[in-house]
């Protein structure tokens, strides 16, 4: 008999893309965005690291990992650290927490200083 953690607790076998290789595809620069969901998520991530559920709520979306992938394609690394937690059934699972790297923060601040951030 499979347990909840054996079935889906580890993310259902989904593999997290390598954020560094995605970000390096654009010469290490953040290309910017005017997407309101991106801007809300970035505003939240500048305040604190967030799990997927919080990114969904902050951005107003229902697929935070896809939103993060879009931001990675625009030049951010946005790594996901897997942290053990217990689910409601008492099983230990690994929860992904997205956070900005120091380099991501520099890229965002540079972009905002050059007129980015949706304040055109």
N, C-alpha and C positions, 0 to 999 in steps of 0.2 A: 504494500500500500504506500502510495506517495504522500508525502506531507505537503502542506502549503508552501513551505520553503523549497521543496524539491521541484514543485511545479512552476511557480511564478515568483517566488520570493527573491530570486537573484536577478530579476529583470526579464524573465522568460527567455533567456538565451540571447537577448539583444546585445550587440557589441557596440561599445562607445567608440566613435571615430577618434583618431588621434588629433586632438585640437592643435598641436604644434605644427603638424604637417599642413593642416588646412590654413592656419594663420600665415605660415611662411610662404604660401602660394602667392601672396600679394605683397612681397617684399617687406613684410613686417609693418605695413601701414594700415591704419583703420580707414576704410574708404568712406565711412559715414553712412547715415541713414536719415530719412525723414519719416519713416514708418512710425506711427504713434505707439504701436505695441513695442517696437524695439526701444524707443525712447523711454517708455515707462519701465521696461525691464532693466535697462541700463541705469536709470535713476535709482531703482531699488538695489541693484548690485553694487552701485557706488557706496550705498549705505551699509550693506552687510551681505555676506554669503547667503544663498537661498537654495532650498530644495525645489524640485520641480513644481510642487503644489503651490509654493509661494510665488514662483515666477509666473505661473498661470494666473494667479489672483492679481498680482502686481501689474502684469501686462494686459490683463483682460482677454486671455486666450485660453484654449484648452489643450494645447500641445506645446508645452514649454521646451521639450527637447528639440523640436523642429525650429522654434524661434532661436534657440541657442546655436543650432547648426547654421542658420542664416547669418547670425552675428559672427560666427567663426569664419564663414566664407568672406566676410567683409574685413577680416584681418585681426580679429581678437582671438586669443587662445581659449579663454573661458573654460578652464579645466573643471572636471567633475570628480570630487573626492568621495569615494564610497566609504561610508561610516556605518558601523554596525548599530542597529537599533532593534527593539522588539516590536513586532506588529501586534494588532489587537488580539490575536490568538495566542500570544506568548512565544511565537517563533522568532528567532534571531534572523533578521534580514539585513541587507546592506542598502542604505539610503544614499542616493547621490546628492551631494551638495555642490552647486555651481558657485564659483567665485572668480573674481578678476585677479589676474596676476599683477605684479608691480608694473610690468611692461604694458599690460592692458590699460592700467590707470593712466600711465604717461600718454599712451596713444589717445585715450579719450579726452584728457585734459588739453592736449595739443589740438585735437580736432575742435573742441569747444572754444578754445582761444582763437581759432581761425574762423569763427563764425558758424560752426556746426551746432548741433543740438536742437535743431528745429526752431531756432529763434531768428529766422531770416527776415 
